[in-house]
């Protein structure tokens, strides 16, 4: 028999931050954004300012877990951990081919089952219907794919693909575009558009956090 977990009301400051992020990500993903679900100690214990969110996006093949600290764009009293799944992985985790990724997703969904608050879902009852299937609690998840950055611009974490070489023609086009920006901005623009180009070239696969870990970026 599964013991029911008391659900705590999310404090206004954290709920406001979640709402700001939800609006920004809806603007970015449009109808591909299927659900955002708050879970973890903020919901089940109410003794933390850390925010754990599960976000499900149709066709997502980017970072599985991104951690943020407070930024000018999104002030936070604690940390924000954003877990990202494709709708296919969320709906049918046991069909994931990669064994390690499959277990990671199953453990994540089990942790959400321990107590959650659905922030948004499309269509109505999409996430609620799936999460009504109670499973035993899972161990805590600590493998973080990416740290830092702007939480309102999640697409920059979509497909890192650093191991994909670019041909000279595409590299030249990127450089031509970069040169339109002021000199002090060119490094960042070049990095972002190179990553984006590599992401498009990369064949969609399931990524584990072991081969997608990068260093801390832009933390304050």
Beta strands, then each sheet from edge to edge (+ up, - down):
strand 1: 33-39
strand 2: 51-57
strand 3: 65-68
strand 4: 80-86
strand 5: 116-121
strand 6: 146-148
strand 7: 216-217
sheet 1: 5+ 1- 2+ 4+ 3- 6- 7-
end
